[in-house]
Amino acid sequence: MTHSRIIALVGGRNFRDLGGYPAIDGRITRWRTLYRSGSLARLTSADVEILTGMGIQAVYDLRNERERATEPHHWPDSTDLLVYQRDYNSSGAELSRLLDMPWVKGSDAHQAMMNNYRELPYEQAEAYKALFEGIATGNLPLLFNCSAGKDRTGIAAALLLDLLGIDRDVILDDYILTERAFNFRMLVDKSSEGRAPSEDVVDALIAAHPDYLNACFEQITNQHGDVASYFDEVLGINLDVQEHIRQKLLVEA
């Protein structure tokens, strides 16, 4: 059976299936089990019908209160759908404020993104813990999202794929696929107090640059040795639960 990694939704944003990735033990990630996405606030009725057909059991929304208020999700009435949301006011992932700073250069924005990726695994630890525990307990199929589906969601996907034994180059390819899955320039307000923001700054903010994800992994390696130890030491997800996650998401090729 042929599966599509990028799932085309008229009102969707960066909606993708994490299935079919090869692990080092010869297994692959399950198709139609784990989905990553950006905001789903603009879904059409046809989009909702597609999502309903996927049988999604749980949604982990990594956005903050302001983002959810600006772009609320309207889920179909269902007593079975688990929706996780965390109340917090701001995130390092909201770097769009750099667009309003005329002195900021593209290189500054690039460095700010790298710094952000070093911090997000800790800033989002509470949400990541809930997400990964939800996978371990079998709330599947499962969808997790943020606003763009690139930074908070991208790190969550990368950490999970690493835990599953997916090669780092494959993880980077999945991350970079964001740039093909959605045109994020559509989200950039080109006017700020009558001034167009620097194209270099815009490019740095919307890019899924390998430097960003590499900075995340480098930080975790320096602090914990590897991703499995980060799961244990920061998220409180021990080796037994980590193995449950692998059993839920990996199948024979």
N, C-alpha and C positions, 0 to 999 in steps of 0.2 A: 504494500500500500504506500502511495506517495503522500507525504505530508508537506504542508506549506509552513515555513518558519515564520514569515511575515504574514499576518492575518489581516487582510484588507477590510477595514471598517470605515464607512463613510465619515462618521463622526469620531473615529478613534484616533489615537495618537501613539505611534511607536508600539503597537500591540504585537507581541511575538510569542512563539512557542519555544520552550527551552528543551524540547525533546530531541533525541537523535544524536547527542554529543557522545563521542567515545571516551570511556574511562580507561585508566591504565590496566584494570583487571580484565579487560575484554568485554565488559558490559557496556550498555549505552543508557543514556537518560531516557525515561519514558516519554513518549509523545502524548499529547492531549492530557497532560497531568499538571503541568506547571506553566503559568503564563506571566509575562512581565509586560508592563504598559506604562504609558503616561496617563494624563487625565482622561477620564471617560465622560466628561460633562456634556459633550455634544453628540452623544450617540443618537442615531436615528432609530425609528421603530424596527427597521430591518436589522440594524446592528444588535439591538436588544434581543431580537429573535435568534440571531446567530449565537450570542453569548448564552442565552437560555438553553439552547441545544447542546452546548458544551458541558452542561451539568455541573457548573462551578459551584462548589460547596462553601468557599470562603474567599473573602476579599480583604487584603491587608493594605490599607490606604496609608502611605507614609507621609502624606502632606500635613502641613500644620493647619491650625484653625483658620487663619486668614485665607489660605489657599482653598480650603474646602468651602468657605463662605463665598469666595469669588467664583469658583467653578464647582457648584454642588453636583454630586452624582445622584441620579434618580434611578434606583434599582427597582426591578420588577417586584411586586408584592410577593414575598416568599417568607414563610416562617422558618425555612431551613437554611437560609443564607446567613453565614456568620460574617459580620463586617467589623473589622478591627480599625479603630482610629485612636490616635494619641493626641491629647491636647497639649500643644506647646506653641509658643508664639512666633519663634523665628528659627531659621536654619542657616547654616553656612552655605547650604546649597542655593540660597537666594542671592546670587551675586549680580543680578541684573542692575543693582544700584550703581555698579561701576559704569554703566552706560551714561549716567548723569554726571560723571566726573571728567571734565574735558582734559585734565592733565594726565589721566591714566593712559598708558601705552599698551599695545597688544602684549608686549613681553611682561608687563605688570599683571595683566589679567591672566596670562598663562601661568605665572607663578602663583597667583592667588588661587587658581583652580587646583594646582598641585597641593598647596597648603590645605585647601578645603578637603581634598581626598584623603589627606593624612588624618584629618579630624573626624570625618563623617562616621567611620566605624565605631567611634566612641560616642559621638553626639546621638547617633541613631541606635545605640545598643539596646535600649528598651524595646524599640519596635522590631529590631532584628531578632531579638530573643523570642518575642511573641510569634513572629513569622516562622522561624525555624522549628520552634516547639509545635506550632500548628501543623507543619509538615510531618513531624515525627509522630504525632498522634493521629494522623490520617485524615485531616481536613482537606481532602483532595477530590477532584481537581481544585486547584487554588490559583488565585490571581493576586499579584502584588503590584502596586503602582505608586508613583509620585506625580509630580506635575508634568515634567517632560519625559519621564521614564528613562533618564540618562544617568543622573548622578546618584541619588539615594537608592533608586531601583537598580542602577547599574552596578553599584558596589554590592548590594545584597545578592544579585545574580552571580557576580564574580566570586564572592566568598563561598556561596553555596556550590558552585561548579568546582571550585578548588577542593572543597571538602569531599566532593564526589570522586575526585581523582581525575578530573579533566585537565588535559595539558594546558599550560599557561598560554601558549600561542592560540589555542582554540578559544580560550576564555577572552583573550584580547579581540579575536575576530568577532565574537558575539557582541562585545562591547562596541566595537567600531561599526557594527551593522546598524546601530542607531542612526548613523548619518544617511543611510539609504532608506530606512524605514519611515522617516518623517522629515519634512522640510521645516526645520526649526526657525528659519528666518521669517516664517509666517507669524511667529509669536513676538518678534522684536518690533517694538514701537520705534519707527525710524525718526520720530521727532521728539525731542526733549527740550522744552523751553525754546522752541524754534530752531534747535540745532540737531543735526543728524549725528548720532554717536559714531565714534571711530569704527571703521570697518574691521580694523585689526582687533579691537576689543570685542566686537560682536563675534568675529571668527573664533576667538579664544574661548568665549563663553558657550557657544553652541557646539563646539567641536567635541567629538568623542576621541580625544587624543590619547594614544598609548601612554604618554608621560603621566597622565592623570592617574590611570589605574595602576601603573607601575609604582607611583608614589604611595598609593594605598598599600600595596603588597609590601613595599620596602619598609613602611612604618610598622606594619604588623610583624614582619620578620625581625626587625630590630628590637621590638618590644616584647615579643612572645616566642620567637623562633619559627613558628609556622601558623597556618590558619587554624588547624585543629586545636592548638593551644590557646589561640584567641577565643575560639568558641567556648573552651573550658574556663579560661581565666576571666574573660570579660562578660560573656553571655551566660555563664553558668550552665552550659550545655556540655555534659560530660561525654566520655568516650562511648558509653552504652547508648546514649541518646543519639550521638553522631552516627552510630551504626544503624540505628532505627531509621534515620534519615536516608542513609544509603539504600537500605532494604526497600524503602518506599519509592525511591526515585530511579533506581537502576534495575535494568532487566537484561536478559541475555540478548546479544545482538542477533 
